[in-house]
Amino acid sequence: MAETSMMTRGNSTRVWEASAKAGWRALATALVAIAVSAVAGCMAYRPPAAPTLAQKDAGPAGTSGEPYRLQVGDQLSIRFYNNPELDQDVVVRPDGMISVPFLDDVRAAGLTPAELDAELTRGYTGELATPNVTIIVTQFAGHRVYVGGEVANQGVVPISGGMTMFQAIQEAGGFLTTAHRKQVILIRKGPDGKPVGRSVDLKSVQTGRHPENDVLLQPYDIVFVPRSKVANVALFVQQYLRDALPVQPFLGFNLF
């Protein structure tokens, strides 16, 4: 009887130990799953890295490989290395022009500082022996974008250097549940003054799968979040700019 009792207790102990080990294994598995889930949640969205020095030089919100283009209201310092008596500070007028000695009106809006530099150098070649012109943007006029469509709060969003499309949408209260996040429309003024539209997959940015798809904004960009897929982006841009009254302050575009 004693041996039988001891065997029973031994079997019970082994069963309890096996059960305890199984329980600990299940708990460990659950904790690992929770940890992985937490890490995945933290990785859902990573803002783009801070702008490099080259990006900061491009303008208030320039992008790598996409230099800043001058806007109406920008303040420029024009310096002549060999003719300092011609140095002057100018503001890009509402018609996109600036006034400079000898050349009168020169178009500046839509050009990069380097392009305006080259344009003035060509213009002064017949006036100065060795024209050496430098353009410095001393103050940027446009520090805002417009966010519309399926967002919580449509309207103007002030931007700072390095703000992206996704961040601007967050500033506008975030996506509505009806938003088509895979095709958010970015409208930007091209070099010829005409609007240029492109679609950006911000769903992949929000989920963290492709954060590199996010786009750094420039002054007066328009971000529109549609409710459904846009079949023809170029046609949509034309219709939207004609019909959307809230974006009228941004319409420095040549629509035709």
N, C-alpha and C positions, 0 to 999 in steps of 0.2 A: 504493500500500500504506500509506504514511504517513497519507494522508487517511482511508483506511478504518479504520486503527487508532485515529486520533483520534476519528472519529465513533463507533466502538464504545465507546471510553472515555467519551465525552460522554453517550451513551445510558445507559451503566451508571451514570454519576454521577447523571443525572436520575432513573433508576429507584430508586437508593438514597435520593436526597433525598425522593422521593415516598413511599417505604416508611417512611422515618424520620418524615416528617410525619404519616403515618397512625398510626404507632405512638404518637407523642406525643399525637395527638388521642384515641386509645383510652385512654391512661394518664390524660389529663386527665378524660375522661368517667368513668373508674372512680373517680378521686379525688373527683369531685363527688358520685357516687353514695354513696361511703363517708361523706362529710361529711354529706349529707342524712340517711342512715340513722342516723348518730350523733346528729344534732340531734333526729330523731324519737324516738330512744331516750331522750334526756334529757327530752323533753317528754311521755313516756308518763304520768307522774303528777306533778302539781303540787299540793302541799299547799295548802289554803285559806289565804288571807292571814291574818295575825295579827289577833286580835279587835280591834275598835275599842273606844274608851273606853266607848261605850254598851253594847257586848256585855259588857265586863268588869263594868260596873255591874250587869248582869243576874244575875250569880252566878258560881260557879266554872266553869260550862261552859254558860252561857246562849247563846241564839242570837238573832240580830237579828230583832225582831218576835215573839219567843217568850220572854217574861221568865221569870226564875227563880221556881220555886214552892218554898215552904218545905217542908222535910223534917223527919221525926222526928229529934231530936237537934240541930237547928240552935239556936244561941245567939242570942238577940235582945236588943237594947237598946231599951226603950220609953221615949221621951222626951215629956214634956208641956210644951210651950213656955210656957203660962201657969200651969201648976201643977207646978213642978219637984219638989215634995215627993212626987209620985206616980211619979217616974221609977223604973224598975227594970229589972233584967236577968233574963231568963227563958230556959228551955230548953223546946223543943217536946217534950212528953211522948210516950211510946210510943203513947198513944191519939190523938195528933195535936192535943191541946189545950194551952192555956197558961192559967195562973191570973193574974188581974189584979184590983186592988182594985175593989170595988163590983159588978163584972160576974161575978165568980167565973170559971167555965170558958168559954173562947172557942176555937173551932176555928181552928187556924193552918195545920196541914199541908195542902198542896194549894193554898193561897192564895198569891198574889204578895205581896210586902211592901206594895205599894200597896193591894191588896184588903184586907189585914189592917188597914192604916191606916184605910181607909174604914169598915171594920166597927167598929173601936174608937171612931172618931169618932161614928158613929151611936149606939153604946151609951152613950157618955158625954154625949150631948146633953142627956139629962134629969138628969144628975148635976152637970155643970160648966157654968158660964155660957158660956164660949167654948172648947170643947175643940179643941185643936190638937195632934194626935198625930203623932209621927214614929217609924217603925220602921227600925232599923238591924240588919242581919244581921252580927254580930261574928265568928261562926265557923260555917262550913258543916260539917255532919256527914257528908254522903255524898260521898266522893271516890273512888268506885269504880263499875264497871259489871260486868256478867256477859256473857262472850262464849262462845257454845256452837255446837254443830253441826259443820259440816265445816271446822274449823280445826285447826291442829297441836296446840294446847294449850288445851283448854276450861277455863274457870275465871274467877275474879275478876281484873279488870284495874284497877289504880289509875289514876285519871285526873287530869289537871291542866287548868287553864283552856284551852279551845280544842281539846281532843282530839276528833277526829271518829270516825265509825264505821270508816272505812277504817284510820285510824291505830290504833284499838283492836284491830282484827283483825290488823294487823301485830305489835302487842305480844303477841298470842296465838299468834304463830308463822306467821301468814299462812294463806291459803286452801289446803285440800287440793285435789288434782286432781279430786276428785269434787264440789267445791262448785258450786252453782248461783248464780253471782255476780250474775246479772241480777235476782235477787229476794231480797235479804237482808232479814230481818224485824227491825224495831225495835219493841220493846215498851216503852211508857212509861206511867206513872200519869197519868190524866187528873184534872181538877179535882174530879171526884166520887169519886176514889179507885179507879175501875175501870180495868183495863188497856186501853190503846189501842194497836192494832197498825197498822203501815204497812209497805209494801215499798219498798225502795230499790235502784236499779240501780247497784251498785258496780262492775260490769264497765266501765261507761262512765267511772267515776272512775279505775279502775286503768289504763285505756288512754289516759287523758288527753282523751277526746272531750268529756266533760261533768264536769269537776271540781266544778262548782257543785252537782251532785247529792249530794255528800257532806253529812252531817248532823252538826252539833256535838252532842255527848252531854251529858246531864244526869245527876246522881247517881242511881244505882239503875236506870238504863236497862238493858235486856236486848237484846243483839244476837245473833240466831240466823241461822246460815248453813245453809240447807236443801240437801239433795242433789238435789232435783228441784223442779219448779214447784209452788207452793202455790196451790190453786184458790180457797180461801176463807180469807183472812187472819184474819178475826175468829174463825172456828171453830177455826183452828189455834192462835191465841193461848190460847183457853180450854182446849183439850186439853193444850197444852204446859205451861201453868202448873199444871195439875192433876197431870200425870204426871212432870214433870222435877224430881226431888228436889234436884239441885245448886242450883237457883235458889230453894229455900225461904227462905234468909235474906233474899231480896229481896221476898218476898211480903207487902208491905204493901197488896196490892190487895184490893178488894172484888170477889170473883169472881161474885157473884150480885146 
